[in-house]
Amino acid sequence: MGIHFNMKTQLSTEERKVIGAASSSPEVSLILPFEPVLSSKEEFRHRLKAAIEKVASELEANYPDEKARPVIARLKNLLDHLPFDASKKGLAIFISPLVEKVFYLDIAVHERIVIDESFEIRDLVYMKKRLIRYLVLLLSGEAAKVYLGDGNGLLPIGLGVPDNKNAYERDLPTRVANFSDPAMHRETVLDHFLHRIDQGLTKILQSYPLPVFVMGVERVLGHFKGITRNEKSVVQFIHGNYLGASEAEVLEVVAPCINDWQKILEKVCLGKVDRAMSEGKLEYGIKQVWQAATQKNGHLLVVEKDFVYPAHEGSQPDSIYREDPALNNAFYIKDAVDDIMEKVLMTGGDVEFVSNGALVNYGRIALIKFY
């Protein structure tokens, strides 16, 4: 996911003070998908104009003229000056009498118009269309296959290494190839074969960092579990001999496993967090994550879905402290988590939510860094 920020989106402390002291109603959030792909600037303006007219009609029907008019004027001004970007998948606009934010989206979203509810960046993340894409690795004691799966079916992709065990038997060192015990020889060849297949899977995951289903007979899967370095990407092992199965038969077996896609994504995200921790590329806890995000070093933010943190900035802009909302501090940040999400997205990172309690060992929020 990515969001390109077209206009100023971060509020200064002075702006926060103004907003806190004045009513900003009505507030309008307009989410507009660019699907099917918009082919021209004229089509873009037509879709945007229709959405703005719909908002204007709602405002005129439900708000006094002195409140509706400034917001409608802002929207119409946007229509005249907003640039067209055919490379994006959607547009998000937030307008109130005091604030104006525009986001171009690299994610597919559903159309949505909301009036008089505060806009939050997490709303955009919630509205991502969850594309179901995954890898299927089929294993036997003799060969292997890999498929890229999505909503349309399975696409065979190359492993980048020989996918037949016989190719590896010739590569074994002489002392191994001359084992007198046939059973031990077979086990050694199998392990060597699976090790190379796992190396091929590693390369595939660099191009397709997706959840992996591994299918094979119990004996082969047992060996593979002990060898693989991609265990954090594997979401399920499926027992059975499927190497000769048709793509339709493989899809039929995998289908029940992807019913709860959010749970699969969560497992993959948590695996990425653990891996980044071991590689020294993780910040966790609200204060450390805020600092890294402020310093524009956020590749993937993983946060519990209901985590909210009211705060105020310290003497340095990359430091924050918990705030008591009851104190009515004019410089109060309603939700530092929302601001962190905006910082990460603004610098080309991504955001994913996980269930409450999933990051209990990481202070409820973790950031995988670019470097």
C-alpha positions in Angstrom: 0.0 0.0 0.0 1.1 3.6 -0.6 -0.4 7.0 -0.3 0.9 10.1 -2.1 0.2 13.3 -0.2 -0.7 16.0 -2.7 -1.1 18.9 -0.1 0.0 19.8 3.3 -1.4 17.2 5.7 0.5 17.5 9.0 -1.1 20.1 11.3 1.2 22.5 13.1 0.7 23.0 16.8 -0.8 26.4 16.1 -3.3 24.8 13.7 -4.2 22.2 16.4 -4.8 25.1 18.8 -7.2 26.8 16.3 -9.1 23.6 15.6 -9.4 22.8 19.3 -10.8 26.2 20.0 -13.3 26.3 17.1 -16.0 24.1 15.7 -14.8 22.5 12.5 -18.2 21.1 11.6 -19.2 20.0 9.0 -16.3 17.6 8.2 -16.4 15.7 4.9 -14.5 12.6 4.0 -14.7 11.6 0.3 -13.1 8.4 -0.9 -13.1 7.9 -4.7 -11.7 4.7 -6.4 -10.2 5.0 -9.8 -11.6 1.6 -10.9 -12.1 0.8 -13.7 -9.0 2.7 -14.7 -9.7 6.3 -15.6 -8.6 7.0 -19.1 -8.6 10.8 -19.3 -8.5 14.0 -17.3 -12.1 14.7 -18.5 -13.4 11.4 -17.0 -11.5 12.1 -13.8 -13.2 15.6 -13.5 -16.6 14.1 -14.3 -16.4 11.5 -11.5 -15.0 14.0 -9.0 -17.6 16.6 -10.0 -20.5 14.1 -9.5 -19.1 13.1 -6.1 -18.7 16.7 -5.0 -22.3 17.6 -6.2 -23.6 14.7 -4.1 -21.7 16.1 -1.0 -22.9 19.6 -1.7 -26.5 18.4 -1.9 -26.2 16.6 1.5 -24.6 19.7 3.1 -27.2 22.1 1.8 -30.0 19.8 3.0 -28.6 19.3 6.5 -26.5 22.3 7.5 -27.2 26.1 7.8 -25.9 28.0 4.8 -23.1 29.8 6.8 -21.7 26.4 7.7 -22.2 24.5 4.4 -21.0 27.3 2.1 -17.3 27.4 3.1 -17.0 23.6 2.7 -18.7 23.6 -0.6 -16.5 26.4 -1.8 -13.4 24.5 -0.8 -14.6 21.4 -2.7 -15.4 23.3 -5.9 -12.0 25.0 -5.7 -10.4 21.5 -5.5 -12.3 20.5 -8.6 -10.7 23.4 -10.5 -7.1 22.9 -9.3 -6.6 19.2 -8.4 -4.1 17.6 -10.8 -5.0 14.3 -12.6 -2.7 11.3 -11.9 -3.7 8.3 -14.0 -1.1 6.1 -12.2 -3.0 6.1 -8.9 -5.9 3.8 -7.8 -7.9 6.2 -5.8 -8.3 9.6 -4.1 -9.2 10.6 -0.6 -10.3 14.1 0.3 -10.9 15.5 3.8 -12.5 19.0 4.0 -13.7 21.1 6.9 -14.0 24.8 7.3 -10.5 24.8 8.8 -8.6 22.0 7.2 -8.0 20.6 3.7 -6.2 17.3 3.0 -5.8 15.4 -0.3 -4.3 12.0 -0.7 -3.6 10.1 -3.9 -3.8 6.4 -3.2 -1.7 3.5 -4.5 -4.3 1.1 -3.0 -7.7 0.0 -4.3 -10.5 1.3 -2.1 -14.3 1.3 -1.9 -16.1 4.6 -2.7 -17.3 6.3 0.5 -18.7 9.6 1.5 -18.9 10.5 5.2 -20.1 13.8 6.6 -19.5 15.1 10.1 -17.2 12.4 11.4 -13.6 13.2 12.0 -11.2 11.9 9.4 -8.5 9.5 10.5 -5.7 7.9 8.5 -6.6 4.5 9.9 -9.9 4.8 8.0 -8.0 4.6 4.8 -6.1 1.5 6.0 -9.4 -0.1 7.0 -10.8 0.5 3.5 -8.0 -1.2 1.6 -9.3 -3.9 -0.7 -7.7 -7.0 0.6 -6.2 -8.6 -2.5 -5.9 -12.4 -2.0 -2.5 -13.4 -3.4 -0.4 -16.3 -2.1 2.2 -18.9 -3.1 1.6 -22.7 -3.2 4.7 -24.9 -3.0 4.0 -28.6 -4.0 6.5 -31.1 -2.8 7.1 -34.8 -3.2 10.2 -36.9 -2.6 11.1 -36.5 -6.3 10.1 -33.1 -7.5 8.6 -29.7 -6.7 6.3 -27.0 -8.2 5.4 -23.5 -7.3 2.2 -21.6 -8.1 1.2 -18.0 -7.7 -2.4 -17.9 -6.6 -5.0 -15.1 -6.7 -8.7 -14.7 -7.2 -8.5 -15.8 -10.8 -6.6 -19.1 -10.4 -3.1 -20.4 -10.2 -0.1 -19.3 -12.3 3.0 -21.6 -12.5 6.2 -19.8 -11.7 9.8 -21.1 -11.9 11.8 -21.9 -8.8 15.1 -20.7 -10.3 16.7 -24.0 -9.3 16.3 -27.5 -10.7 13.0 -28.9 -9.5 13.8 -32.6 -9.7 15.7 -34.6 -7.1 17.8 -36.5 -9.7 19.6 -33.2 -10.6 20.9 -33.1 -7.0 22.0 -36.7 -6.7 24.8 -36.0 -9.1 26.0 -33.0 -7.1 26.4 -34.9 -3.8 30.0 -35.2 -2.5 31.6 -38.6 -3.2 31.7 -39.5 0.5 27.9 -39.1 0.6 27.1 -40.6 -2.7 28.9 -43.8 -1.7 26.8 -44.4 1.4 26.4 -48.2 1.9 23.1 -47.7 3.7 20.5 -47.1 1.0 18.0 -45.6 3.4 20.5 -43.1 4.8 21.4 -42.2 1.2 17.8 -41.5 0.3 17.3 -39.3 3.3 20.5 -37.4 2.6 19.5 -36.8 -1.1 16.0 -35.7 0.0 17.4 -33.2 2.5 19.8 -31.8 -0.2 17.0 -31.5 -2.7 14.6 -29.8 -0.2 17.4 -27.4 0.9 17.9 -26.2 -2.7 14.1 -25.9 -3.2 13.9 -23.8 -0.1 16.7 -21.6 -1.6 14.6 -21.2 -4.7 11.6 -20.3 -2.5 13.7 -17.6 -0.8 14.4 -15.9 -4.1 10.7 -16.1 -5.1 9.7 -14.5 -1.8 12.0 -11.5 -2.6 9.8 -10.8 -5.6 6.5 -12.0 -4.2 6.5 -11.5 -0.4 3.3 -13.4 0.1 1.9 -16.1 2.4 3.0 -19.6 1.4 1.0 -22.9 1.5 3.2 -26.0 1.4 1.6 -29.2 0.2 3.1 -32.7 0.4 3.2 -36.1 2.0 3.8 -36.1 5.7 7.4 -37.6 5.5 8.5 -34.9 3.0 6.9 -32.1 4.9 8.6 -33.3 8.1 12.0 -33.0 6.4 11.1 -29.6 4.9 10.0 -28.1 8.2 13.5 -29.0 9.7 15.3 -27.4 6.7 13.4 -24.3 5.6 14.5 -20.8 6.4 11.2 -19.4 5.3 9.1 -20.7 8.2 7.8 -17.1 8.9 6.2 -17.0 5.5 4.6 -20.4 5.6 1.1 -20.1 6.9 0.0 -23.7 6.6 1.3 -27.2 5.8 -1.2 -29.3 3.9 -0.7 -33.1 4.0 -1.3 -35.1 0.8 0.3 -36.1 -2.5 -0.7 -33.2 -4.8 2.2 -33.0 -7.2 0.3 -34.6 -10.0 -3.0 -32.8 -9.2 -4.5 -30.4 -11.6 -4.6 -26.7 -10.8 -8.3 -26.9 -10.2 -7.8 -29.7 -7.7 -5.0 -27.7 -5.9 -7.3 -24.7 -5.7 -10.1 -26.8 -4.3 -7.8 -27.9 -1.4 -6.5 -24.4 -0.7 -9.9 -22.7 -0.9 -11.0 -23.5 2.7 -7.6 -22.3 4.0 -8.0 -18.8 2.7 -11.5 -18.2 4.1 -10.1 -16.0 7.0 -7.6 -14.0 4.9 -7.1 -11.4 7.6 -5.8 -14.1 10.0 -3.3 -15.3 7.3 -2.1 -11.7 6.7 -1.7 -11.2 10.5 0.5 -14.3 10.7 2.7 -13.1 7.9 2.9 -9.6 9.4 3.9 -11.0 12.8 6.5 -13.2 11.1 8.0 -10.1 9.5 8.1 -8.3 12.8 10.0 -11.2 14.5 12.4 -11.5 11.5 13.1 -7.7 11.6 13.7 -8.0 15.3 16.4 -10.6 14.8 17.9 -8.5 12.0 18.1 -5.4 14.1 15.6 -3.5 11.8 12.8 -3.1 14.2 11.6 -0.3 16.5 8.7 -1.0 18.9 6.8 0.9 21.5 5.1 4.2 20.8 8.0 6.5 21.6 10.6 4.6 19.6 8.2 4.1 16.7 7.3 7.8 16.7 11.0 8.7 16.5 11.8 6.4 13.6 8.7 7.5 11.7 9.6 11.2 12.2 13.0 10.4 10.9 11.4 8.9 7.7 12.6 5.4 8.4 9.5 3.4 8.3 9.0 0.5 5.8 6.1 -1.4 7.4 4.1 -0.3 10.5 2.3 -3.1 12.3 -0.2 -2.0 15.0 -3.0 -3.5 17.0 -6.3 -2.4 15.5 -7.7 -0.6 18.6 -4.5 1.0 19.9 -4.9 4.7 20.5 -2.3 7.0 22.2 -3.2 10.6 23.1 0.1 12.5 23.3 1.9 15.8 23.2 5.3 16.5 21.5 8.4 16.9 23.6 11.0 19.6 23.1 12.3 17.7 20.1 9.9 16.9 17.3 10.9 13.2 17.3 9.8 12.8 20.9 6.3 12.4 22.4 4.7 11.8 25.8 1.4 10.5 26.9 -1.3 13.2 27.4 -4.3 13.3 29.6 -7.2 14.6 27.3 -9.0 15.9 30.4 -6.3 18.6 30.7 -7.5 20.3 27.5 -4.0 21.0 26.3 -4.1 23.1 23.1 -1.1 21.3 21.7 -2.7 17.9 22.4 -2.4 15.2 19.7 -5.7 13.2 19.8 -4.0 10.0 18.5 -0.3 9.7 18.0 -0.8 6.3 16.3 -2.8 8.0 13.5 -0.1 10.6 13.1 2.5 7.8 12.9 0.5 6.1 10.2 0.4 9.3 8.2 4.2 9.8 8.6 4.9 6.2 7.4 2.6 6.4 4.5 3.9 9.8 3.5 7.4 8.5 3.1 6.5 5.4 1.0 5.9 2.9 3.8 2.9 0.6 4.5 0.5 -0.1 7.4 -1.1 -3.2 8.6 -3.4 -3.9 11.5 -3.3 -7.0 13.7 -5.7 -8.2 16.4 -5.6 -6.7 19.9 -2.9 -8.5 22.0 -1.0 -9.8 19.0 1.9 -7.3 19.7 1.8 -7.6 23.5 5.6 -8.1 23.6 6.2 -5.1 21.4 4.2 -2.4 23.1 1.2 -2.8 20.8 3.0 -1.1 17.9 6.1 -2.1 15.8 7.9 -0.5 12.9 10.1 -2.4 10.4 12.7 0.1 9.2 14.1 0.6 5.7 17.6 0.2 7.0 
